[in-house]
Amino acid sequence: MITLHLFYTGTGGAAEAFAREMTASGAADEIRREPGNLRYEYFFPMDDRETVLLIDSWESQAAIDAHHASPMMAKIAALREKYDLHMRFERFVSEDAPADERFLRK
C-alpha cells in the first residue's frame, strides 16, 4: 500500500471550502470508487485552521498513475486553482511490522 498525506493550505478558509466542495460535489466518492483506491479522507488540523490534510491510500503505484491520468485530476486542479491552494506532501509505503502491534491499545 502507498499512502500520501497531502496538505492543502490557503487563506480565509479556502482549504476547508475546497474539501467541502470535493465532498459535496461527489468527487471524493468518485475517487474512492477508482480501482486501487483504499482510502480518501480529509482531516482538519487543530492547530492550523488554514490547512486541510488529505490521507489518500492506494494499492500500488500503477493505481496512483491511473488516477493521475484520469479526467478527475483536471477537476481537482480546477478546484485547487479556484481556492488558490498550495500543497505539500509526504509519501509512505507500507510494510508488515507486527512488532509495532505491541504498542497499540485495541
C-alpha positions in Angstrom: 0.0 0.0 0.0 1.1 3.5 -0.8 -0.2 6.4 1.4 0.0 10.0 0.6 -0.5 12.8 3.1 -1.4 15.9 1.0 -1.5 19.2 2.9 -3.7 21.8 1.2 -3.1 25.3 2.5 -4.8 28.6 1.7 -6.2 31.7 3.3 -9.6 32.7 4.6 -10.9 29.2 5.0 -10.2 28.3 1.4 -8.7 24.8 2.2 -11.8 23.8 4.2 -14.1 25.1 1.4 -12.1 23.0 -1.1 -12.5 19.9 0.9 -16.2 20.5 1.5 -16.8 21.1 -2.3 -14.8 17.9 -3.2 -17.1 16.1 -0.8 -20.4 17.8 -1.7 -19.9 17.5 -5.4 -19.3 13.8 -5.2 -15.7 14.0 -6.5 -14.3 12.4 -3.3 -16.7 9.5 -3.6 -15.7 9.1 -7.3 -12.1 8.8 -6.3 -12.9 6.3 -3.6 -14.5 4.1 -6.3 -11.5 4.2 -8.6 -9.7 0.9 -8.9 -7.0 0.5 -6.3 -8.1 3.3 -4.0 -8.1 2.2 -0.4 -8.7 5.5 1.5 -9.5 9.1 0.6 -10.3 11.2 3.7 -10.0 14.8 4.7 -8.9 16.0 8.1 -8.6 19.4 9.7 -5.6 20.0 11.9 -6.5 21.5 15.3 -3.6 24.0 15.3 -3.8 25.2 11.7 -7.2 26.4 10.6 -5.9 27.2 7.0 -4.7 23.7 6.2 -6.6 20.5 5.3 -4.9 17.1 5.4 -5.9 14.5 2.8 -5.0 10.9 3.5 -5.0 9.1 0.2 -4.1 5.4 0.1 -3.7 3.2 -3.0 -2.9 -0.5 -3.6 0.0 0.3 -6.0 1.9 2.9 -7.9 0.0 1.7 -11.0 -3.3 2.6 -9.4 -1.9 6.1 -8.5 -0.6 6.5 -12.1 -4.1 5.6 -13.4 -5.7 8.1 -11.1 -3.2 10.8 -12.1 -4.1 10.1 -15.8 -7.8 10.2 -15.2 -10.2 13.1 -16.0 -10.7 13.6 -12.2 -7.3 15.2 -12.0 -8.5 18.1 -14.1 -11.4 18.6 -11.7 -9.1 18.6 -8.7 -6.7 21.0 -10.4 -9.5 23.4 -11.2 -10.7 23.4 -7.6 -7.2 24.0 -6.3 -6.9 27.0 -8.6 -10.4 28.2 -7.6 -9.4 28.2 -4.0 -5.8 29.3 -4.6 -4.3 26.4 -2.6 -0.7 25.5 -2.2 0.4 21.9 -1.4 3.0 19.8 0.2 3.0 16.0 0.6 4.5 13.1 2.4 4.6 9.6 0.9 4.7 6.3 2.8 5.0 2.7 1.6 3.5 0.2 4.0 5.2 -2.9 5.1 4.2 -5.6 7.6 5.5 -4.6 11.0 4.0 -6.9 13.6 6.4 -5.8 16.2 4.7 -2.4 16.3 1.4 -4.1 17.3 2.5 -4.3 20.9 2.3 -0.5 21.2 -1.4 -0.4 20.1 -4.2 -0.3 22.5 -7.2 -2.1 21.0 
